[in-house]
Amino acid sequence: MNIQDACVECIINQSRRVAQAIDADETLSLELTSTVSEMTDSFNFKTSPPVVATPIYQAMANIAGKTDLYDEVKKNSTLKALEFVPSLKIKIANSSTPLLTSIKIAVAGNVIDLAAEVSFDLDEEIVKIFDTHFSIDDFELLKSKLESVQTLLYIGDNAGEHIFDYLCIESIQNLYPHLSVSYMTRGAPIINDVTYEEAVEAGFDKLCNLVDSGVKTPGFDYLSANKASQKLFDSVDVVITKGMGNYECLSPTHRKDLFYLLKVKCNVVASSLGREVGDIICKQNSISPN
């Protein structure tokens, strides 16, 4: 999906959040915001929000003198997520519908998003997620696919959220031991998206096939992915993508049997889906391959 006028102010607001996250002084805060404001004048409105955001965040990182703008925030998000693991494992083990429970847990983790227009409380989300219905509900289609296919690519989103992805993949593998699962990360630090190194720290390299996509965008931009990731994306039987950034990059996409899992956190994505901010989505891609 392409950026909209509303995305411009959202991206400018993100520069203010970056300033707050890195404890920038007044001078640095002003430089960050003014630089981003100037860069918005040259936006290409035929590109997706994540692709547009990439040079923005690279510029802010250069100004701040940091490789990873959100390094400390990501560490804290991960530690917070880990606190939920024992109780969520019990929840899955005692569930009569363990796949649905695991998918809901993964979606609950999608509230950990530092680039969203609207923020949500993780503790509250974990409590209510199991009684919340998908606004677009293709869960049974996803379940049917997982029961019959051989390969799955799961494209991650944010750090902290990846802990919930781990639980979901672990559950999928227990339910469908015939299934070969790959987990894909970003190719470099961008916003609070999960990187390969952070996924290794969480043990994904021992859980499943861990893949560095090579993309530096906050979403899986197929054209900027490395060749191995493009081949994997095209060849697996089913793809699950987490979060709005991946949805924005992959809506539309050239392949079938792709499922979007996300929490709607901005009006532009809500409009694209025909739903409301706060809704949770499990949607099969409706576009056939070329």
C-alpha positions in Angstrom: 0.0 0.0 0.0 1.2 3.5 -0.7 1.6 6.3 1.8 -1.2 8.8 2.3 -1.2 12.5 3.4 -1.8 11.4 7.0 1.5 9.4 7.0 3.5 12.7 6.7 2.5 14.1 10.1 2.8 10.6 11.6 6.4 10.4 10.4 7.2 13.8 11.8 5.7 12.8 15.1 8.0 9.8 15.0 11.0 12.1 15.1 9.7 13.5 18.4 9.4 10.0 19.8 13.0 9.3 18.7 14.2 12.4 20.5 12.4 11.3 23.6 13.7 7.7 23.4 17.3 8.8 23.2 16.9 11.6 25.8 17.9 14.2 23.2 18.5 17.8 24.4 16.5 20.7 22.9 19.1 21.4 20.2 19.3 17.8 19.0 15.5 17.4 19.3 15.0 20.4 17.0 17.5 19.1 14.5 15.8 15.7 14.3 12.4 17.2 13.8 13.4 19.9 11.4 15.4 17.4 9.3 12.5 15.0 9.1 10.1 17.8 8.2 12.3 18.9 5.3 12.7 15.3 4.1 8.9 14.9 3.9 8.8 17.5 1.1 10.4 14.9 -1.3 8.2 11.9 -0.4 7.2 9.6 -3.3 3.5 8.9 -2.8 3.8 5.8 -5.0 5.8 4.0 -2.3 4.9 2.2 0.9 5.2 3.9 4.3 8.1 1.5 5.4 10.1 2.3 2.3 9.5 6.0 2.8 10.6 5.8 6.4 13.9 4.1 5.8 16.0 7.1 4.8 14.2 9.1 7.5 15.5 6.8 10.2 18.9 6.5 8.6 19.1 10.3 8.7 18.0 10.5 12.4 20.5 7.8 13.3 23.3 9.8 11.6 22.3 13.0 13.4 22.1 11.2 16.8 25.4 9.3 16.2 23.7 6.0 16.9 23.6 2.7 14.9 20.4 1.6 16.6 18.2 4.4 17.7 16.0 2.2 19.9 18.6 -0.2 21.3 17.8 0.4 25.0 14.1 0.5 24.3 14.2 -2.8 22.5 16.1 -4.4 25.3 13.4 -3.3 27.8 10.6 -4.4 25.5 12.2 -7.9 25.3 12.6 -8.1 29.1 9.0 -7.1 29.5 7.8 -9.7 27.1 9.8 -12.4 28.8 7.9 -11.8 32.0 4.8 -13.2 30.3 6.4 -16.4 29.0 5.7 -18.8 31.9 2.0 -17.9 32.2 1.5 -17.9 28.4 3.1 -21.4 28.1 0.6 -22.6 30.7 -2.2 -20.9 28.7 -1.2 -22.8 25.5 -0.7 -26.1 27.3 -4.2 -25.9 28.9 -5.9 -24.6 25.8 -8.5 -26.8 23.9 -7.5 -24.7 20.8 -3.8 -24.3 21.1 -3.2 -23.0 17.6 -5.7 -20.2 18.0 -4.4 -19.4 21.5 -0.8 -19.2 20.1 -1.9 -17.0 17.2 -3.7 -14.7 19.6 -0.6 -14.5 21.7 1.4 -13.5 18.7 -1.1 -10.8 17.7 -1.1 -9.5 21.3 2.6 -8.9 21.0 2.1 -6.7 18.0 1.1 -3.8 20.3 4.9 -3.4 20.9 5.3 -0.8 18.2 7.2 2.4 18.5 6.2 3.8 15.1 2.4 3.5 15.5 0.0 6.4 15.5 -1.9 4.9 18.5 -0.2 3.0 21.3 -1.7 0.2 23.4 -0.9 -1.4 26.8 0.7 -4.8 26.6 -0.5 -6.0 30.0 -4.1 -5.0 29.1 -3.8 -6.6 25.6 -2.6 -10.0 27.1 -5.6 -10.0 29.4 -8.3 -9.3 26.8 -6.8 -10.9 23.6 -8.3 -14.4 24.2 -11.8 -12.9 24.3 -11.3 -10.6 21.4 -12.5 -11.8 18.0 -10.6 -11.2 14.8 -12.3 -8.4 12.8 -11.2 -10.1 9.7 -11.1 -13.8 10.5 -9.3 -16.2 8.2 -8.0 -18.3 11.0 -9.7 -21.5 9.9 -8.1 -21.0 6.4 -4.7 -20.6 8.0 -5.2 -23.7 10.2 -6.3 -25.7 7.2 -3.1 -24.7 5.3 -0.8 -25.5 8.2 -2.3 -29.0 8.5 -1.6 -29.8 4.9 1.6 -28.0 3.8 5.2 -28.7 4.3 6.9 -25.3 4.6 6.1 -22.0 6.4 7.8 -18.7 6.4 7.0 -16.5 9.4 8.1 -12.8 8.9 8.8 -11.1 12.2 8.1 -7.5 13.1 9.3 -5.8 16.4 11.7 -6.6 19.2 9.9 -7.8 22.2 7.1 -8.9 20.0 9.5 -11.6 18.7 9.2 -13.4 22.1 5.5 -14.0 21.4 6.4 -15.1 17.9 8.8 -17.7 19.5 5.9 -19.1 21.5 3.7 -19.2 18.5 6.2 -21.0 16.3 7.1 -23.4 19.1 3.4 -24.3 19.4 3.0 -24.6 15.6 5.9 -27.1 15.5 4.5 -29.1 18.3 1.1 -29.3 16.6 2.5 -29.9 13.1 5.9 -31.7 13.4 5.9 -32.3 9.6 6.2 -28.5 9.0 9.5 -26.9 8.3 9.4 -23.3 9.7 11.6 -20.3 8.9 11.6 -17.1 10.8 12.7 -13.9 9.0 14.1 -10.8 10.6 15.3 -7.3 9.3 18.7 -6.9 7.8 19.7 -3.9 10.0 18.4 -1.9 13.0 15.4 0.2 11.9 12.9 1.6 14.4 12.3 -1.2 17.0 12.1 -4.0 14.4 13.7 -7.3 15.4 17.2 -8.0 13.9 18.9 -11.3 13.3 21.1 -10.8 16.3 18.2 -10.2 18.6 16.5 -13.3 17.3 19.6 -15.3 17.9 19.6 -14.0 21.5 16.1 -15.3 21.9 17.1 -18.8 20.6 15.3 -18.7 17.2 18.4 -20.3 15.6 17.8 -23.4 17.6 14.0 -23.3 17.3 13.7 -23.1 13.5 15.5 -21.9 10.3 16.5 -18.3 11.1 16.8 -15.9 8.1 18.3 -12.4 7.8 16.1 -10.8 5.0 18.7 -8.2 4.2 16.0 -5.5 4.2 16.7 -2.2 6.0 13.1 -1.1 5.8 10.6 -1.5 8.7 8.7 -4.1 6.8 9.6 -6.8 4.3 10.2 -4.9 1.1 10.6 -7.7 -1.4 12.7 -5.8 -3.9 15.3 -4.8 -1.3 15.6 -8.3 0.2 18.6 -10.5 -0.5 18.3 -13.2 -3.2 18.0 -16.0 -0.7 15.1 -14.3 1.1 13.3 -13.6 -2.1 13.7 -17.2 -3.1 12.4 -18.4 0.2 9.5 -16.0 0.1 8.5 -17.3 -3.3 9.0 -21.0 -2.7 7.5 -21.8 0.7 3.9 -23.1 0.9 2.6 -20.5 3.3 3.7 -17.1 4.6 2.7 -15.4 7.8 3.6 -11.8 8.2 3.4 -9.9 11.5 2.5 -6.3 11.9 1.5 -3.2 10.0 4.9 -2.6 8.4 4.9 -6.0 6.7 1.2 -5.5 5.7 2.1 -2.1 4.2 4.9 -3.6 2.2 3.1 -6.8 1.1 -0.3 -5.4 0.3 -0.5 -6.1 -2.6 2.0 -8.9 -3.2 2.6 -11.3 -6.1 2.2 -14.5 -4.2 -0.8 -16.4 -2.8 -1.2 -18.3 0.5 0.0 -15.3 2.6 -1.6 -14.4 5.9 -1.5 -11.0 7.6 -1.5 -11.0 11.4 -1.7 -7.6 13.1 -3.2 -5.2 15.5 -4.6 -2.1 13.6 -2.8 0.9 15.1 -3.3 3.7 12.6 -6.2 5.2 10.6 -4.4 4.7 7.2 -4.1 0.9 7.7 -7.6 0.8 9.2 -9.0 2.4 6.0 -7.0 0.0 3.8 -8.5 -2.9 5.6 -12.0 -1.4 6.0 -11.8 -1.9 9.8 -11.2 0.2 12.9 -8.2 1.2 14.9 -7.8 -1.4 17.7 -9.1 -4.3 15.7 -7.1 -7.5 15.3 -6.7 -9.1 11.9 -6.0 -12.6 10.6 -6.4 -12.1 6.8 -5.5 -14.2 3.9 -4.0 -12.4 1.0 -6.6 -12.3 -1.8 -4.3 -11.5 -4.7 -3.2 -14.3 -6.9 0.4 -14.5 -8.2 1.2 -13.1 -11.6 
